[in-house]
């Protein structure tokens, strides 16, 4: 258990808003029996026959986060994961092999929501109700760039070859940050208006975002309507993905692996698995999974044959000693 005081007033308001709507690493060695492991499987058994590049050990079924951390986003590069705090924007880095971690970047006193890491270890972090975003060095915690979008609730982010796209849950737009050579963040951004089939309603709208199987389009989930949309990244035209009548209500963070899309449905305490066609024009929910360990899972990372989901505990009033954790959900 960790003990760390947090500022709670701002995040309490954020949690209330979200509830109305009811995503280069340092090398980490794996001890054979970490002190904070709760059960788990040998690492060589969860890679489904693939050669395991990590030492034989036991993977934690649960990773404890600092008390009062209030996680929302997760991203990873192999066995190293980063988490953002809704309480004050801190960035916490942890080993998925051992469960051990530390705060590497003190937040600005405002939330960190969805985040993603690029190939050079830079973290792109959505700022929620402050309407901004920042780029953080995933190794040192240094803030490399900041962006003031003037948005309503900047929620999640995905990277393409030349841009970073951020969703806004309160406005029918995406914020597009232009990237330079090597994915270097530039100082410029613009808005891409969502239109076409996109339906903007009261409450939280655009939430999780990822790329389509061919990486030519973006996929965006609407938390309130449960609709999944394929969006043209150039002009914002949205086509609703035909899910055969299924809805992704309370859809939050998303992770795509090939043509398989995983969607965290936060207040429903479940993860939907969607099988997409090549064009991402059609899909079917082929599985819905839950866990007794879930308490409002918000976003998803994947490592060693399992999904990892931080539990935001939106229905629990945050206190300075409130516990938070990450659930490991084996894929098979």
Residue pairs with C-beta under 8 A, 6 or more apart in sequence:
1 64
1 67
1 323
2 64
2 65
2 66
2 67
2 69
3 66
3 67
3 321
4 66
4 67
4 68
4 69
5 68
5 320
6 68
6 69
6 70
6 85
6 87
6 88
6 318
6 320
7 87
7 88
7 109
8 68
8 87
8 318
8 319
8 320
10 87
10 88
10 109
10 110
10 111
10 129
11 70
11 86
11 87
11 88
11 111
11 318
12 317
12 318
13 129
14 86
14 111
14 128
14 129
15 70
15 86
15 312
15 314
15 318
17 129
17 153
17 204
18 204
18 266
18 312
18 314
19 267
19 314
19 315
20 203
20 204
21 169
21 203
21 204
21 207
21 223
21 224
21 250
21 267
22 250
22 267
23 73
23 74
23 75
23 114
23 115
23 116
23 156
23 157
23 208
23 209
23 210
23 252
23 253
23 254
23 255
23 298
23 299
23 300
24 77
24 119
24 120
24 121
24 138
24 139
25 76
25 77
25 78
25 79
25 80
25 117
25 121
25 138
25 139
26 80
26 139
28 79
28 80
28 95
28 97
28 98
29 55
29 97
30 43
30 54
30 55
30 57
30 79
30 95
30 97
30 98
31 57
31 98
32 55
32 56
32 57
32 58
33 57
33 58
34 57
34 58
34 60
34 97
34 98
34 99
34 100
36 60
36 64
36 98
36 99
36 100
37 58
37 59
37 60
37 61
37 98
37 99
38 60
38 61
38 62
39 58
39 60
39 61
40 58
40 59
40 60
40 61
40 328
41 58
41 59
41 330
42 56
42 57
42 58
43 52
43 54
43 55
43 56
43 57
43 58
43 59
43 97
43 304
44 52
44 56
46 59
46 304
46 305
46 306
46 330
47 304
47 305
48 305
48 332
52 304
54 79
54 97
54 304
57 97
57 98
59 96
59 97
59 304
59 306
59 328
60 96
60 98
60 99
60 328
61 293
61 327
61 328
62 99
62 293
62 325
62 326
62 327
62 328
63 81
63 94
63 96
63 99
63 101
63 308
63 325
63 326
63 328
64 99
64 323
64 324
64 325
65 71
65 83
65 92
65 94
65 101
65 310
65 324
65 325
65 326
66 92
66 103
66 324
67 320
67 321
67 322
67 323
67 324
68 87
68 318
68 319
68 320
68 321
68 322
68 324
69 83
69 85
69 87
69 90
69 92
69 324
70 85
70 86
70 87
70 312
70 313
70 318
70 322
70 324
71 83
71 84
71 85
71 86
71 92
71 298
71 310
71 311
71 312
71 324
71 326
72 84
72 85
72 86
72 111
72 112
72 113
72 114
72 298
72 299
72 310
72 312
73 83
73 84
73 112
73 113
73 114
73 115
73 125
73 126
73 156
73 253
73 298
73 299
73 310
74 81
74 82
74 83
74 115
74 253
74 299
74 300
74 301
74 308
74 309
74 310
74 326
75 81
75 82
75 115
75 116
75 117
75 123
75 301
76 82
76 96
76 117
76 301
76 302
76 303
76 308
77 117
77 121
77 138
78 303
79 95
79 96
79 97
79 303
79 304
80 93
80 94
80 95
80 96
81 93
81 94
81 95
81 96
81 301
81 303
81 308
81 326
82 91
82 92
82 93
82 94
82 104
82 115
82 117
82 123
82 138
83 91
83 92
83 93
83 94
83 310
83 326
84 90
84 91
84 92
84 111
84 112
84 113
84 114
84 115
84 125
85 91
85 92
85 107
85 111
85 112
86 111
86 112
86 113
86 128
86 312
87 107
87 111
87 318
88 106
88 107
88 108
88 109
88 110
88 111
89 107
89 108
89 109
89 110
89 111
89 112
89 125
89 127
90 103
90 105
90 106
90 107
90 112
91 103
91 104
91 105
91 107
91 112
91 115
91 123
91 125
91 136
91 138
91 141
92 101
92 102
92 103
92 104
93 101
93 102
93 103
93 104
93 138
94 100
94 101
94 102
94 326
95 101
96 303
96 304
96 308
96 328
104 138
104 139
104 140
104 141
105 136
105 141
105 142
105 143
106 141
108 134
110 127
110 128
110 129
110 130
111 127
111 128
111 129
111 130
112 125
112 126
112 127
112 128
113 125
113 126
113 127
113 128
113 154
113 155
113 156
114 125
114 126
114 155
114 156
114 157
114 167
114 208
114 209
114 253
114 299
115 123
115 124
115 125
115 126
115 157
116 123
116 124
116 157
116 158
116 159
116 164
117 123
117 124
117 138
118 124
118 159
118 183
119 183
120 182
120 183
121 137
121 138
121 139
122 135
122 136
122 137
122 138
122 144
122 183
122 185
123 135
123 136
123 137
123 138
124 133
124 135
124 157
124 159
124 164
124 177
124 185
125 133
125 134
125 135
125 136
125 157
126 133
126 154
126 155
126 156
126 157
126 166
126 167
127 133
127 134
127 154
128 153
128 154
128 155
129 152
129 153
130 154
131 148
131 149
131 150
131 151
131 152
131 153
131 154
131 168
132 146
132 147
132 148
132 149
132 151
132 154
133 146
133 147
133 149
133 154
133 157
133 164
133 166
133 175
133 177
134 143
134 144
134 145
134 146
134 147
135 143
135 144
135 145
135 146
135 185
136 142
136 143
136 144
137 143
137 144
144 185
145 185
145 187
147 175
147 177
147 189
149 166
149 168
149 175
149 189
149 191
151 166
151 168
151 170
151 171
151 173
151 175
152 168
152 169
152 170
152 171
153 168
153 169
153 170
153 204
154 166
154 167
154 168
154 175
155 166
155 167
155 168
155 169
155 204
155 206
155 207
155 208
156 166
156 167
156 207
156 208
156 209
156 253
156 299
157 164
157 165
157 166
157 167
157 209
158 164
158 165
158 209
158 210
158 211
158 218
159 165
159 179
159 183
160 211
160 215
160 218
160 233
161 179
162 178
162 179
163 176
163 177
163 178
163 179
163 233
164 176
164 177
164 179
164 185
165 174
165 175
165 176
165 177
165 192
165 209
165 218
165 233
166 174
166 175
166 177
166 209
167 174
167 206
167 207
167 208
167 209
167 220
168 174
168 175
168 206
169 204
169 205
169 206
169 207
169 223
170 204
170 205
172 193
172 194
172 195
172 198
172 200
172 205
172 206
173 191
173 192
173 193
173 194
173 236
174 191
174 192
174 194
174 206
174 209
174 218
174 220
174 231
174 233
174 236
175 189
175 190
175 191
175 192
176 189
176 190
176 191
176 192
176 233
177 185
177 186
177 188
177 189
178 186
178 188
178 189
178 190
179 185
179 186
180 186
192 233
192 234
192 235
192 236
193 236
194 200
194 206
194 220
194 229
194 231
194 236
194 238
195 236
195 237
195 238
196 236
196 237
196 238
196 239
197 229
197 238
197 239
197 240
198 222
198 229
198 231
198 238
199 222
199 225
199 227
201 222
201 224
201 225
202 224
203 223
203 224
204 223
204 224
205 222
205 223
205 224
205 225
206 220
206 221
206 222
207 220
207 221
207 222
207 223
207 251
207 252
207 253
208 220
208 221
208 251
208 252
208 253
208 254
208 263
208 264
208 299
209 218
209 219
209 220
209 221
209 254
210 218
210 219
210 254
210 255
210 256
210 261
211 217
211 218
211 219
211 256
212 218
212 219
212 230
212 256
212 276
212 279
212 280
213 256
213 258
213 259
213 276
213 278
213 279
213 280
214 278
214 279
214 280
217 230
217 231
217 232
217 233
217 280
218 230
218 231
218 232
218 233
219 228
219 229
219 230
219 231
219 241
219 254
219 256
219 261
219 280
220 228
220 229
220 231
220 238
221 227
221 228
221 229
221 248
221 251
221 252
221 254
221 263
222 228
222 229
222 251
223 249
223 250
223 251
223 252
224 249
225 247
225 249
226 247
226 248
226 249
226 250
226 251
227 240
227 241
227 247
227 248
228 240
228 241
228 243
228 248
228 251
228 263
228 274
228 283
229 238
229 239
229 240
229 241
230 238
230 239
230 240
230 241
230 279
230 280
230 281
231 237
231 238
231 239
232 238
239 281
241 276
241 280
241 281
241 282
241 283
242 281
242 282
242 283
243 274
243 282
243 283
243 284
243 285
244 282
244 284
244 285
246 272
246 284
246 285
248 263
248 265
248 272
248 274
248 285
249 265
249 268
250 265
250 266
250 267
250 268
251 263
251 264
251 265
251 272
252 263
252 264
252 265
252 266
252 297
252 298
252 299
253 263
253 264
253 298
253 299
253 300
254 261
254 262
254 263
254 264
254 300
255 261
255 262
255 300
255 301
255 302
255 307
256 262
256 276
257 302
259 275
259 276
259 277
259 278
260 273
260 274
260 275
260 276
261 273
261 274
261 275
261 276
261 283
262 271
262 272
262 273
262 274
262 300
262 302
262 307
263 271
263 272
263 273
263 274
264 271
264 297
264 298
264 299
264 300
264 309
265 271
265 272
266 296
266 297
266 298
266 312
266 314
267 296
267 314
267 315
269 290
269 291
269 294
269 295
269 296
269 297
270 288
270 289
270 290
270 294
271 288
271 289
271 290
271 297
271 300
271 307
271 309
271 329
272 285
272 287
272 288
273 285
273 286
273 287
273 288
273 289
274 283
274 284
274 285
274 286
275 283
275 284
275 286
276 282
276 283
277 283
289 329
291 327
291 329
293 311
293 325
293 327
294 309
294 311
294 327
295 311
295 312
295 313
295 315
295 316
296 311
296 312
296 313
296 314
296 315
297 309
297 310
297 311
297 312
297 327
298 309
298 310
298 311
298 312
299 309
299 310
300 307
300 308
300 309
301 307
301 308
301 309
302 308
302 331
305 330
305 331
305 332
306 328
306 329
306 330
306 331
307 328
307 329
307 331
308 326
308 327
308 328
308 329
309 326
309 327
309 329
310 324
310 325
310 326
310 327
311 324
311 325
311 326
311 327
312 324
313 322
313 324
316 322
